[in-house]
Amino acid sequence: PMIYAWGFRDWNRINAAHIYAESKQTNARKFYQIHAMLLTYLSQDALLGDQGSSALQNYETFNMDILPFGRRTYDYFLQFVGKDRPKSFAPLDLEVNSVDHPFGEVLLNFRVALASQCIMDPSKRPSDPRYLMPENLRDRPFWDCTSFPTFSPDVGSASHEGMNIHYGGAAIYRLALPRDATIRMDPKADWQVRTKVLAAGTGSGPAEVREVRPGDAVTFQGEREIFVVQVNADPQGETLSREDKGNVWHQDDCEKLKPGCVGQAWTVNRKGFYPNLAAEGLRSPMLTLPEAKNLSLSFQAWWQLEGIEKGFMSKTQHGCDLDGWDGVQVRLHVYRDQHADQHKHGDEVIVLEPHGGYDNRTDDAIAAFGNSGISAPYSKGYQKDCKSMDGWTGSSGENFTLQQFPLEKYAGQHARIEVVFASDSGTAMSGFWMKDFQIRGDDKVLFNRSEELYGSAFVYSVQAGTTGSAGVPVVVQYPDGYEADTSLQKRSVTRKAAWSASWTPGDRRHAFLGWSYEAPVVDTRTFKLQPKQEACLQLQAPFRGVPKLATLFTLIDKVGIRSVTLQGRDTSMAAMGSPLTSPSPGVTDPGVHRFQVGEFPVLEAGTLFFFCVSTGDVEHLLTDNSASKAFLHLPLTNVAAASQDEAGWMILREEGKEIPAEELQNLWLEHRITLRVEFLEVPQSRRLRGASTQLI
């Protein structure tokens, strides 16, 4: 269950978190539970089935350079939801311009299925398996249905500017039994947020699910439970383009580096340091190198980059000695087509070596140049050459130094010169500065328009169909100019879509009593309820009415408990209504128990009453001993202390007698059992007849 392990403060914040977030700060590490439930949803025979879901979960290329990630896996498998298993392999092109992609569709339908669990009457849920959880879980909501922003039927209208939703996250809103409701999407709503509206069935009609886009409206006849379900399906939410990466190289006044230095210099330094995890080339325009004597490239350079002290690390890939973590090298792209796109790699790419070599070294390599995107344009043979990873690293000294590169052997070629900067995730220093960039030949300047240089970020994705060591192929093709956002650089980006609704106002108000789960990420508190004990939570009627549905959250580690019982009581502890029972079937109990409240006396506004939880049936085993006492494990939610005459007062009873709070180390002072009760108004003109009040 969601309340297992790390605590959290807000169900809706967890729902809206980035689909791949897995830290305590971003989503209390609920990644694992949410993805496990997504796979459980997909395992239904009408969707992917057990085999398809297992294939999705276990897909692996067995090669570090082509590791599966997100939609690079999901989109391929999810395109077959509800379809037959493919008979042959054909890679899928990743969609980056439309929200109608397989992952977005499944995430939205999955959230609709979670909302469907909130509909108590099975006959009023959708019949389409896309909008249902597996049959054994349909009555056991994975999410707290009472935590969604909810609008009571008596108000007649609702509007919401939309929650801030991270990529793959969701927002769910609940309209409690409105009559003849119309839901409208704001025309200015973010088109990258997809919205489906789930309307429960009525006595005369089935449940409906309809998608609404910005500017659309949809109407549902009759009195019915409605859920507005939204998912951030941004088609570029987990990709990076060159525009996303931004420019690392830029021009700045070189006097910022050296007092007295005149003019502009190209640098990777911003606010004193260069960025981590960066890889970008500074390119010249397309040049046709002439037949000229002493044809060469030259510029002045200064650098301070993260190097490695000798002896710290002896080798890197392909057996090349490692001399630094971050570095700069100069490359030449040679083209057959002189009109090739400005970001296209040359038909041949080689590392140019300055006179005297990089830092007067020979075979040493820079770790950051092992980046697959940097080495991809090299021929396979050249990738294994240590010179392909050579460059400047460490420190150049106090002043700018002249760097010269012979170009005569490339005369007559169409070419671009590229100065490549690459860094890892470690230390950042003052970076690289370059000025007076020029190409000379026949003792004259042939090119010195440094303002025409431009940045070209490395964007790399492996070709679909490429296989790893076990022969398993990459199954999704990224468009040119896009790569996977494996470091979640867009994790903080949110989107929202405003909506509104109107309906015929009803004469019954709706409220939730009790508390949703809320606890700090660490130091969560729990209580082990034993047989013959009752944990009683005091509630207060907000208006004249009756409780209709109660939801209790439990933890799944328990001993011997086969069912859970809920009993209403007045303040004298006399029973109110009949005891209600929810089965707790061994290790398959998912930790959510719902109780449909039938006969219950009408409570006047302000009336205090209790709901008490007990263990129900207990199964004993021959191996039981004093160390294996039966218990039901209850998660506790943080609630401010309440007095005896307030809602929130807690009592623990054993065999009908109250256990003093001090014997519990004052456990109830700031903690309550996680119990939520839906409360419906009963107007004075109506007479309650058992369970005849319409049930959600």
C-alpha positions as CSV (number, residue, x, y, z in Angstrom):
1,P,0.0,0.0,0.0
2,M,1.0,3.6,-0.5
3,I,1.3,4.2,3.3
4,Y,4.0,1.5,3.5
5,A,7.6,2.6,4.3
6,W,8.4,6.3,4.0
7,G,5.8,8.8,5.2
8,F,4.4,11.7,3.2
9,R,2.3,14.8,3.8
10,D,0.1,15.1,0.8
11,W,-1.5,12.4,-1.4
12,N,-2.1,14.9,-4.2
13,R,1.6,16.0,-4.2
14,I,2.6,12.3,-4.5
15,N,0.1,11.9,-7.4
16,A,1.4,14.9,-9.2
17,A,5.1,14.0,-8.8
18,H,7.4,13.1,-11.7
19,I,6.7,9.5,-12.8
20,Y,10.4,8.6,-12.4
21,A,11.0,10.6,-9.2
22,E,12.3,8.3,-6.4
23,S,13.7,10.4,-3.7
24,K,12.4,11.1,-0.2
25,Q,12.1,14.8,-1.0
26,T,10.2,14.5,-4.3
27,N,7.7,11.7,-3.7
28,A,8.7,9.9,-0.5
29,R,10.2,7.2,-2.7
30,K,6.8,6.0,-3.9
31,F,8.2,5.3,-7.4
32,Y,8.3,1.6,-6.5
33,Q,4.8,1.3,-5.3
34,I,3.3,3.3,-8.1
35,H,5.2,1.4,-10.8
36,A,4.4,-1.9,-9.2
37,M,0.7,-1.0,-9.3
38,L,1.0,0.1,-12.9
39,L,2.4,-3.2,-13.8
40,T,-0.3,-4.9,-11.8
41,Y,-2.9,-2.9,-13.8
42,L,-1.2,-3.9,-17.1
43,S,-1.1,-7.6,-16.2
44,Q,-4.8,-8.0,-16.9
45,D,-5.5,-10.3,-19.8
46,A,-7.4,-7.7,-21.7
47,L,-4.4,-5.3,-21.6
48,L,-0.8,-6.7,-21.7
49,G,-1.4,-9.9,-19.7
50,D,1.1,-11.5,-17.4
51,Q,3.6,-12.3,-20.3
52,G,3.5,-8.9,-21.8
53,S,3.9,-7.1,-18.4
54,S,6.7,-9.4,-17.5
55,A,8.4,-8.8,-20.8
56,L,8.1,-5.0,-20.2
57,Q,9.4,-5.2,-16.6
58,N,12.4,-7.5,-17.5
59,Y,13.4,-5.9,-20.8
60,E,17.2,-5.5,-20.8
61,T,19.8,-4.9,-23.6
62,F,22.8,-6.1,-21.5
63,N,24.9,-3.2,-22.7
64,M,25.7,0.0,-20.7
65,D,25.7,2.2,-23.8
66,I,22.2,1.3,-24.7
67,L,20.5,0.9,-21.4
68,P,16.6,0.9,-21.5
69,F,15.0,4.1,-20.1
70,G,11.4,5.2,-19.8
71,R,9.6,5.6,-23.1
72,R,12.5,4.0,-24.9
73,T,11.0,0.8,-23.4
74,Y,7.5,1.7,-22.5
75,D,6.2,3.0,-25.8
76,Y,7.2,-0.2,-27.7
77,F,5.5,-2.5,-25.3
78,L,2.5,-0.3,-24.5
79,Q,1.6,0.1,-28.2
80,F,0.3,-3.5,-27.9
81,V,-2.1,-2.9,-25.0
82,G,-5.3,-4.7,-25.9
83,K,-3.8,-6.2,-29.0
84,D,-2.3,-9.5,-30.0
85,R,1.3,-10.3,-29.4
86,P,3.5,-9.2,-32.4
87,K,4.8,-12.0,-34.6
88,S,7.9,-10.0,-35.7
89,F,10.0,-7.1,-34.4
90,A,9.7,-3.6,-35.9
91,P,11.1,-0.6,-33.9
92,L,8.7,2.2,-32.9
93,D,9.5,5.9,-33.7
94,L,9.2,8.0,-30.5
95,E,6.4,10.7,-30.8
96,V,7.7,14.1,-29.6
97,N,5.0,16.4,-31.0
98,S,1.7,14.9,-29.9
99,V,0.3,13.8,-26.5
100,D,-1.2,10.8,-28.2
101,H,1.6,8.4,-27.5
102,P,1.4,5.0,-25.8
103,F,2.9,5.9,-22.5
104,G,0.6,9.0,-22.1
105,E,-2.5,6.9,-23.0
106,V,-1.7,4.2,-20.5
107,L,-0.8,6.6,-17.7
108,L,-4.1,8.4,-18.1
109,N,-6.1,5.2,-18.3
110,F,-4.3,3.8,-15.3
111,R,-5.3,6.9,-13.2
112,V,-8.9,6.5,-14.4
113,A,-8.8,2.9,-13.2
114,L,-7.6,4.1,-9.8
115,A,-10.5,6.5,-9.7
116,S,-12.9,3.7,-10.6
117,Q,-11.9,2.0,-7.4
118,C,-13.5,4.9,-5.6
119,I,-17.0,3.9,-7.0
120,M,-18.4,1.7,-4.3
121,D,-21.1,0.0,-6.4
122,P,-19.5,-2.4,-8.9
123,S,-22.4,-2.1,-11.3
124,K,-21.7,1.6,-11.7
125,R,-18.0,1.2,-12.6
126,P,-16.8,1.2,-16.3
127,S,-17.0,-2.1,-18.1
128,D,-14.0,-1.3,-20.4
129,P,-10.9,-3.1,-18.9
130,R,-8.8,-0.1,-19.7
131,Y,-10.5,1.8,-16.9
132,L,-10.5,-1.0,-14.3
133,M,-8.0,-2.5,-11.9
134,P,-7.6,-6.3,-11.7
135,E,-10.8,-7.8,-10.3
136,N,-9.4,-8.7,-6.9
137,L,-8.4,-5.1,-6.3
138,R,-11.5,-3.2,-7.5
139,D,-12.9,-2.9,-4.1
140,R,-9.6,-2.1,-2.5
141,P,-8.6,1.5,-3.6
142,F,-4.8,1.9,-4.0
143,W,-5.3,5.7,-3.5
144,D,-7.1,7.5,-0.7
145,C,-10.3,8.4,-2.6
146,T,-11.1,11.0,0.1
147,S,-7.9,12.9,-0.5
148,F,-8.9,14.2,-4.0
149,P,-10.2,17.8,-4.1
150,T,-13.9,17.2,-3.7
151,F,-16.9,19.4,-4.5
152,S,-20.2,18.9,-2.7
153,P,-23.4,18.6,-4.7
154,D,-25.2,21.5,-3.0
155,V,-22.8,24.2,-4.4
156,G,-23.9,23.8,-8.0
157,S,-20.6,24.7,-9.6
158,A,-16.9,24.1,-9.3
159,S,-13.7,25.5,-10.9
160,H,-10.0,24.7,-10.5
161,E,-7.0,26.4,-12.0
162,G,-5.4,23.0,-12.2
163,M,-2.7,21.4,-10.0
164,N,1.0,21.8,-10.9
165,I,1.7,18.4,-12.4
166,H,5.2,17.0,-13.1
167,Y,5.8,14.8,-16.2
168,G,3.9,11.6,-15.9
169,G,2.2,12.8,-12.7
170,A,-1.6,13.2,-12.3
171,A,-4.3,15.1,-10.6
172,I,-7.8,13.7,-9.8
173,Y,-10.8,15.8,-8.8
174,R,-14.1,14.5,-7.4
175,L,-17.6,15.9,-7.9
176,A,-19.8,14.2,-5.3
177,L,-23.1,13.2,-6.9
178,P,-23.9,16.3,-9.0
179,R,-27.0,16.2,-11.2
180,D,-26.8,16.9,-15.0
181,A,-23.2,18.1,-14.7
182,T,-21.2,19.8,-17.5
183,I,-17.4,19.8,-17.3
184,R,-15.5,22.4,-19.4
185,M,-11.9,22.7,-20.1
186,D,-10.4,26.2,-20.2
187,P,-9.5,27.1,-23.9
188,K,-6.1,28.2,-22.5
189,A,-5.4,25.0,-20.7
190,D,-2.0,23.4,-21.4
191,W,-2.5,21.1,-24.3
192,Q,0.2,18.8,-22.9
193,V,-2.1,17.9,-20.0
194,R,-4.6,15.2,-21.1
195,T,-7.9,15.0,-19.3
196,K,-10.5,12.3,-19.1
197,V,-13.8,12.5,-17.2
198,L,-15.1,9.4,-15.5
199,A,-18.9,9.4,-14.7
200,A,-20.3,6.6,-12.6
201,G,-23.2,4.7,-14.0
202,T,-26.8,5.5,-13.0
203,G,-29.8,3.2,-12.4
204,S,-30.7,3.6,-16.1
205,G,-27.3,4.0,-17.8
206,P,-23.7,2.7,-17.7
207,A,-20.5,4.4,-16.6
208,E,-18.9,6.7,-19.2
209,V,-15.4,7.9,-19.8
210,R,-14.8,10.8,-22.2
211,E,-11.7,12.8,-23.1
212,V,-11.9,16.5,-23.1
213,R,-9.3,18.8,-24.8
214,P,-8.7,22.5,-24.2
215,G,-11.9,24.4,-25.1
216,D,-14.1,21.2,-25.0
217,A,-17.1,20.5,-22.8
218,V,-18.9,17.3,-21.9
219,T,-22.3,16.8,-20.2
220,F,-23.5,13.8,-18.1
221,Q,-27.2,13.3,-17.4
222,G,-28.5,12.3,-14.1
223,E,-27.1,12.2,-10.5
224,R,-23.8,10.4,-10.6
225,E,-20.3,10.4,-9.1
226,I,-17.8,12.2,-11.4
227,F,-14.0,12.3,-11.5
228,V,-11.9,14.7,-13.5
229,V,-8.6,12.8,-14.2
230,Q,-5.6,14.6,-15.6
231,V,-2.0,13.5,-16.6
232,N,1.0,15.5,-17.7
233,A,1.6,13.7,-21.0
234,D,4.2,16.1,-22.4
235,P,5.6,14.3,-25.4
236,Q,9.0,15.9,-24.7
237,G,8.8,15.5,-21.0
238,E,11.5,12.9,-20.8
239,T,13.6,13.9,-23.8
240,L,16.3,16.6,-24.3
241,S,16.8,18.5,-27.4
242,R,19.6,21.0,-28.2
243,E,17.3,23.8,-27.3
244,D,16.6,22.1,-23.9
245,K,20.3,21.8,-23.2
246,G,21.0,25.4,-23.9
247,N,24.3,27.0,-24.8
248,V,27.4,26.2,-22.8
249,W,29.8,28.2,-25.0
250,H,29.2,32.0,-25.0
251,Q,31.2,35.2,-25.6
252,D,32.3,37.3,-22.6
253,D,34.7,40.1,-21.9
254,C,38.1,38.5,-21.3
255,E,39.0,41.2,-18.8
256,K,36.8,39.2,-16.4
257,L,39.4,36.5,-16.5
258,K,42.6,38.6,-16.8
259,P,42.8,42.3,-15.9
260,G,44.1,44.2,-18.9
261,C,42.8,41.6,-21.4
262,V,41.1,43.4,-24.3
263,G,38.2,42.2,-26.4
264,Q,35.7,39.3,-26.3
265,A,36.6,35.6,-25.7
266,W,34.7,32.4,-26.1
267,T,34.3,30.6,-22.8
268,V,32.3,27.9,-20.9
269,N,32.6,29.9,-17.7
270,R,29.3,31.2,-16.2
271,K,29.3,33.0,-12.9
272,G,32.8,31.8,-12.1
273,F,32.5,28.1,-13.0
274,Y,31.7,25.8,-15.9
275,P,28.6,23.5,-15.7
276,N,28.7,19.8,-14.7
277,L,27.5,17.0,-17.1
278,A,27.9,19.3,-20.1
279,A,29.1,18.4,-23.6
280,E,29.0,21.0,-26.4
281,G,31.0,21.8,-29.4
282,L,31.8,25.4,-30.6
283,R,31.7,25.1,-34.4
284,S,32.9,27.2,-37.3
285,P,30.6,27.7,-40.3
286,M,31.2,25.4,-43.2
287,L,34.6,26.2,-44.8
288,T,36.3,25.0,-47.9
289,L,39.9,24.7,-46.9
290,P,42.1,26.1,-49.7
291,E,45.3,24.8,-51.2
292,A,47.6,27.2,-49.2
293,K,51.1,27.1,-47.8
294,N,51.3,26.8,-44.0
295,L,47.6,26.3,-43.8
296,S,46.8,26.3,-40.0
297,L,44.3,27.1,-37.3
298,S,45.4,29.2,-34.3
299,F,44.0,30.8,-31.2
300,Q,45.0,32.0,-27.7
301,A,43.7,29.8,-24.8
302,W,43.6,29.6,-21.1
303,W,42.1,26.8,-19.0
304,Q,41.5,25.5,-15.6
305,L,39.8,22.1,-15.8
306,E,39.4,19.1,-13.4
307,G,42.5,16.9,-13.9
308,I,43.7,13.8,-12.1
309,E,46.8,13.4,-10.0
310,K,48.9,10.6,-11.4
311,G,48.5,7.4,-9.6
312,F,44.9,8.1,-8.6
313,M,43.5,6.1,-11.5
314,S,45.5,4.1,-13.9
315,K,43.2,3.2,-16.8
316,T,40.1,4.1,-18.7
317,Q,38.2,2.4,-21.5
318,H,40.3,0.8,-24.3
319,G,43.3,0.8,-22.0
320,C,44.1,4.5,-22.4
321,D,45.8,6.2,-19.5
322,L,43.5,8.7,-17.9
323,D,44.8,12.2,-17.3
324,G,41.7,14.2,-16.4
325,W,38.0,14.2,-15.7
326,D,37.0,17.3,-17.7
327,G,38.6,18.6,-20.9
328,V,38.6,20.4,-24.2
329,Q,39.7,19.1,-27.6
330,V,39.7,20.4,-31.2
331,R,38.1,18.3,-33.9
332,L,37.7,18.6,-37.6
333,H,34.5,17.5,-39.4
334,V,35.0,16.7,-43.1
335,Y,31.9,16.6,-45.3
336,R,31.1,15.4,-48.8
337,D,28.1,17.8,-48.9
338,Q,29.1,21.4,-48.3
339,H,25.4,22.2,-47.5
340,A,25.1,19.7,-44.6
341,D,23.0,20.8,-41.6
342,Q,25.0,22.9,-39.1
343,H,24.6,20.3,-36.4
344,K,25.3,17.3,-38.6
345,H,28.6,15.4,-37.9
346,G,31.1,15.1,-40.7
347,D,31.5,12.0,-42.8
348,E,34.9,11.8,-41.2
349,V,35.7,13.2,-37.8
350,I,39.2,13.4,-36.3
351,V,40.8,15.1,-33.3
352,L,43.3,17.8,-34.3
353,E,46.5,17.8,-32.4
354,P,48.2,21.2,-31.6
355,H,51.9,21.7,-32.1
356,G,53.6,19.9,-29.2
357,G,50.5,17.9,-28.3
358,Y,47.9,18.6,-25.7
359,D,49.8,19.7,-22.6
360,N,52.9,18.1,-24.2
361,R,51.3,14.6,-23.6
362,T,51.0,11.7,-26.0
363,D,48.4,9.1,-25.2
364,D,46.6,10.3,-22.1
365,A,42.8,10.6,-22.3
366,I,40.0,12.7,-20.7
367,A,37.3,10.7,-19.0
368,A,34.5,13.0,-20.1
369,F,35.3,12.3,-23.8
370,G,34.1,8.7,-23.2
371,N,30.6,10.2,-23.5
372,S,28.8,8.1,-26.2
373,G,27.5,11.2,-27.9
374,I,31.0,12.6,-28.3
375,S,32.5,9.4,-29.6
376,A,29.6,8.3,-31.8
377,P,30.7,10.1,-35.0
378,Y,34.1,8.4,-35.0
379,S,34.7,5.3,-37.0
380,K,34.8,2.2,-34.8
381,G,38.5,1.8,-35.2
382,Y,39.1,5.5,-34.3
383,Q,36.9,5.1,-31.2
384,K,39.5,2.7,-29.8
385,D,42.4,5.1,-30.5
386,C,43.5,6.9,-27.4
387,K,43.9,10.1,-29.5
388,S,40.2,10.3,-29.9
389,M,39.9,11.0,-26.2
390,D,42.9,13.4,-26.0
391,G,42.6,17.0,-25.0
392,W,43.5,19.8,-22.5
393,T,42.8,19.2,-18.8
394,G,44.3,20.5,-15.6
395,S,45.6,24.1,-15.6
396,S,47.4,26.0,-18.4
397,G,49.2,28.4,-16.1
398,E,48.8,32.1,-15.5
399,N,48.5,33.5,-19.0
400,F,46.9,32.8,-22.4
401,T,49.1,30.6,-24.6
402,L,49.1,30.3,-28.4
403,Q,47.8,27.0,-29.8
404,Q,48.4,26.1,-33.4
405,F,47.0,23.2,-35.5
406,P,48.3,22.3,-39.0
407,L,45.6,21.9,-41.6
408,E,47.5,21.4,-44.9
409,K,46.6,17.7,-45.2
410,Y,42.9,18.7,-45.4
411,A,43.3,21.3,-48.1
412,G,40.4,21.2,-50.7
413,Q,38.0,19.6,-48.2
414,H,34.6,21.0,-47.0
415,A,35.0,21.1,-43.2
416,R,33.9,22.6,-39.9
417,I,36.3,23.1,-37.0
418,E,34.8,22.2,-33.6
419,V,36.2,23.0,-30.1
420,V,34.7,20.4,-27.8
421,F,34.1,20.9,-24.1
422,A,33.0,18.0,-21.8
423,S,32.6,17.7,-18.1
424,D,31.4,15.0,-15.6
425,S,29.3,15.4,-12.5
426,G,32.2,16.3,-10.2
427,T,34.3,19.4,-9.4
428,A,33.7,22.6,-11.5
429,M,36.5,25.1,-12.0
430,S,37.0,28.3,-14.1
431,G,36.8,26.5,-17.4
432,F,38.2,27.3,-20.8
433,W,38.7,30.7,-22.5
434,M,39.7,31.2,-26.1
435,K,40.3,34.3,-28.2
436,D,41.9,35.4,-31.5
437,F,40.5,32.4,-33.4
438,Q,41.8,32.4,-37.0
439,I,42.8,30.3,-40.0
440,R,45.9,31.4,-41.9
441,G,47.5,30.3,-45.2
442,D,50.0,31.8,-47.6
443,D,50.9,34.2,-44.8
444,K,47.5,35.9,-44.7
445,V,44.3,35.6,-42.6
446,L,41.7,33.4,-44.4
447,F,39.1,33.4,-41.6
448,N,38.9,35.3,-38.3
449,R,35.1,36.1,-37.9
450,S,34.9,34.5,-34.4
451,E,31.4,36.0,-34.0
452,E,30.2,33.4,-36.6
453,L,31.2,30.5,-34.3
454,Y,28.1,28.8,-32.7
455,G,27.4,26.2,-30.1
456,S,26.3,22.7,-31.0
457,A,25.2,20.6,-28.0
458,F,25.8,16.8,-28.2
459,V,22.5,15.1,-28.5
460,Y,22.8,11.3,-28.9
461,S,20.5,8.4,-29.1
462,V,21.4,4.9,-30.3
463,Q,19.9,3.6,-33.5
464,A,16.8,1.4,-33.0
465,G,17.6,-2.2,-33.8
466,T,21.1,-2.0,-32.4
467,T,21.7,-5.1,-30.3
468,G,23.6,-5.6,-27.0
469,S,25.8,-8.5,-26.1
470,A,22.8,-10.9,-25.8
471,G,21.3,-9.9,-29.1
472,V,18.4,-8.0,-27.6
473,P,17.6,-4.9,-29.8
474,V,16.9,-1.3,-28.9
475,V,13.2,-1.1,-29.6
476,V,12.4,2.6,-29.9
477,Q,13.9,5.2,-32.3
478,Y,14.4,8.8,-31.0
479,P,14.0,11.5,-33.7
480,D,17.1,13.3,-34.8
481,G,18.1,15.9,-32.3
482,Y,16.6,14.3,-29.3
483,E,17.9,12.0,-26.5
484,A,16.6,10.5,-23.3
485,D,16.6,12.8,-20.2
486,T,18.2,10.1,-18.1
487,S,19.4,12.6,-15.5
488,L,15.8,14.1,-15.2
489,Q,16.9,17.6,-16.0
490,K,13.3,18.5,-16.5
491,R,12.2,17.1,-13.2
492,S,11.1,20.5,-11.9
493,V,8.9,21.4,-14.9
494,T,5.2,21.4,-14.2
495,R,2.1,21.9,-16.3
496,K,-1.6,22.5,-15.4
497,A,-4.9,22.6,-17.1
498,A,-7.8,24.7,-15.6
499,W,-11.4,23.4,-15.8
500,S,-14.8,24.2,-14.5
501,A,-18.1,22.5,-13.9
502,S,-21.8,23.3,-13.3
503,W,-24.8,21.3,-12.3
504,T,-28.2,21.5,-10.8
505,P,-27.6,22.2,-7.1
506,G,-28.7,19.3,-4.8
507,D,-30.2,19.6,-1.4
508,R,-27.7,17.3,0.4
509,R,-24.3,18.3,1.6
510,H,-21.3,16.0,1.5
511,A,-18.3,15.9,3.9
512,F,-15.3,13.8,4.9
513,L,-14.6,13.1,8.5
514,G,-11.4,11.8,10.0
515,W,-7.9,12.2,8.6
516,S,-6.1,11.1,5.5
517,Y,-2.6,9.6,6.0
518,E,-0.1,12.2,6.9
519,A,3.3,11.6,8.4
520,P,6.9,12.8,8.2
521,V,9.1,11.0,5.6
522,V,11.1,9.4,8.5
523,D,10.1,8.6,12.1
524,T,6.6,7.3,11.1
525,R,4.5,5.8,13.9
526,T,2.4,2.7,13.9
527,F,0.3,0.7,16.4
528,K,-0.1,-3.0,16.7
529,L,-3.8,-3.7,17.6
530,Q,-4.3,-7.0,19.4
531,P,-7.4,-9.2,19.7
532,K,-9.9,-8.0,22.3
533,Q,-8.7,-4.4,21.7
534,E,-10.6,-1.5,20.1
535,A,-8.9,1.6,18.7
536,C,-11.7,4.3,18.7
537,L,-11.6,7.6,16.9
538,Q,-14.0,10.3,17.9
539,L,-15.7,12.2,15.1
540,Q,-18.3,15.1,14.9
541,A,-21.3,15.4,12.6
542,P,-20.8,18.7,10.6
543,F,-24.5,18.8,9.8
544,R,-27.6,16.7,10.2
545,G,-26.8,13.4,8.5
546,V,-25.4,9.9,8.5
547,P,-22.0,8.2,7.8
548,K,-22.3,6.2,4.6
549,L,-18.8,4.8,3.9
550,A,-15.7,4.3,6.0
551,T,-12.2,3.6,4.7
552,L,-9.5,2.2,7.0
553,F,-5.8,1.9,6.0
554,T,-3.7,-0.8,7.5
555,L,-0.2,-2.1,7.0
556,I,0.3,-5.6,5.5
557,D,2.6,-7.1,8.1
558,K,0.2,-8.8,10.6
559,V,-0.1,-12.0,12.5
560,G,-3.2,-14.2,12.5
561,I,-5.8,-11.6,11.6
562,R,-8.4,-12.9,9.1
563,S,-10.8,-9.9,9.2
564,V,-11.2,-6.4,10.4
565,T,-14.3,-5.0,12.3
566,L,-15.7,-1.5,12.5
567,Q,-18.2,-0.5,15.1
568,G,-20.0,2.8,15.6
569,R,-20.4,4.0,19.2
570,D,-21.8,7.0,21.0
571,T,-19.8,8.9,23.6
572,S,-21.0,6.4,26.3
573,M,-19.5,3.6,24.2
574,A,-23.0,2.1,23.4
575,A,-23.1,0.5,20.0
576,M,-24.6,2.6,17.1
577,G,-25.6,0.4,14.2
578,S,-24.4,-3.1,13.5
579,P,-20.7,-4.1,13.5
580,L,-19.2,-4.1,10.0
581,T,-16.6,-6.6,8.7
582,S,-14.0,-6.5,6.0
583,P,-12.0,-9.6,5.1
584,S,-8.2,-9.6,5.5
585,P,-7.1,-12.7,3.5
586,G,-3.6,-13.6,4.6
587,V,-0.7,-12.1,2.8
588,T,-3.0,-10.9,-0.1
589,D,-4.6,-8.2,2.0
590,P,-3.7,-5.0,0.1
591,G,-4.1,-2.8,3.3
592,V,-7.3,-1.0,2.4
593,H,-10.6,-1.8,4.1
594,R,-13.9,-0.2,3.1
595,F,-17.1,-0.5,5.2
596,Q,-20.5,0.3,3.7
597,V,-22.5,1.8,6.6
598,G,-26.1,0.6,6.5
599,E,-28.4,1.1,9.4
600,F,-27.2,4.1,11.4
601,P,-29.1,6.7,13.4
602,V,-29.4,10.2,12.0
603,L,-26.9,12.5,13.8
604,E,-27.7,16.1,14.5
605,A,-25.1,18.8,13.7
606,G,-22.4,18.8,16.3
607,T,-23.0,15.3,17.6
608,L,-19.9,13.5,18.8
609,F,-19.6,9.8,18.0
610,F,-16.9,7.1,17.6
611,F,-15.8,4.6,15.1
612,C,-13.9,1.7,16.7
613,V,-11.6,-0.7,14.9
614,S,-11.0,-4.2,16.2
615,T,-9.3,-7.3,14.8
616,G,-12.2,-9.5,13.9
617,D,-11.5,-13.2,13.2
618,V,-8.2,-14.6,14.5
619,E,-6.5,-17.8,13.2
620,H,-4.1,-19.6,15.5
621,L,-1.4,-21.9,14.3
622,L,0.3,-24.8,16.2
623,T,3.6,-23.0,16.0
624,D,2.2,-19.9,17.8
625,N,4.0,-18.9,21.0
626,S,4.4,-15.8,23.2
627,A,6.6,-14.2,20.6
628,S,4.0,-14.5,17.9
629,K,0.9,-12.7,19.3
630,A,-1.8,-11.9,16.8
631,F,-2.0,-8.3,15.8
632,L,-3.3,-5.9,13.2
633,H,-0.8,-3.2,12.2
634,L,-2.2,0.3,11.9
635,P,-0.4,3.3,10.4
636,L,-0.8,6.5,12.4
637,T,-1.3,9.9,10.9
638,N,0.0,13.1,12.5
639,V,-2.8,15.2,14.0
640,A,-2.6,18.0,16.5
641,A,-3.7,17.0,20.0
642,A,-7.5,17.1,20.7
643,S,-9.4,17.3,23.9
644,Q,-12.1,14.8,25.0
645,D,-14.9,17.0,23.7
646,E,-13.4,17.4,20.2
647,A,-13.2,15.4,17.0
648,G,-9.9,13.6,16.9
649,W,-10.0,12.3,20.5
650,M,-8.6,8.7,20.6
651,I,-9.3,5.9,23.0
652,L,-7.9,2.4,23.2
653,R,-10.2,-0.1,24.8
654,E,-9.5,-3.7,25.9
655,E,-12.3,-6.0,26.8
656,G,-14.6,-3.0,27.1
657,K,-12.3,-1.0,29.4
658,E,-10.3,2.1,28.4
659,I,-6.5,1.8,28.6
660,P,-5.1,5.0,30.2
661,A,-3.1,7.1,27.8
662,E,0.0,7.1,30.0
663,E,0.2,3.3,29.6
664,L,0.6,4.0,25.8
665,Q,3.3,6.5,26.4
666,N,0.8,9.2,25.3
667,L,0.8,7.7,21.8
668,W,-2.5,9.4,20.9
669,L,-1.4,12.9,21.8
670,E,-0.4,13.7,18.2
671,H,-1.3,10.5,16.3
672,R,-4.6,9.0,15.0
673,I,-5.6,5.9,13.2
674,T,-5.9,6.5,9.4
675,L,-9.7,6.3,9.1
676,R,-11.9,8.4,6.7
677,V,-15.7,8.5,6.8
678,E,-17.9,9.9,4.1
679,F,-20.8,11.8,5.6
680,L,-24.1,12.7,3.8
681,E,-26.7,15.2,4.8
682,V,-30.2,14.1,5.7
683,P,-32.5,17.2,5.5
684,Q,-35.2,17.6,8.1
685,S,-37.9,16.8,5.6
686,R,-36.5,13.4,4.9
687,R,-36.8,10.2,7.0
688,L,-33.9,7.8,6.9
689,R,-34.9,4.3,5.9
690,G,-31.9,2.1,6.6
691,A,-29.6,2.2,3.5
692,S,-32.0,3.8,1.2
693,T,-29.9,7.0,1.0
694,Q,-28.1,6.9,-2.4
695,L,-24.7,5.4,-2.0
696,I,-21.6,6.7,-3.7
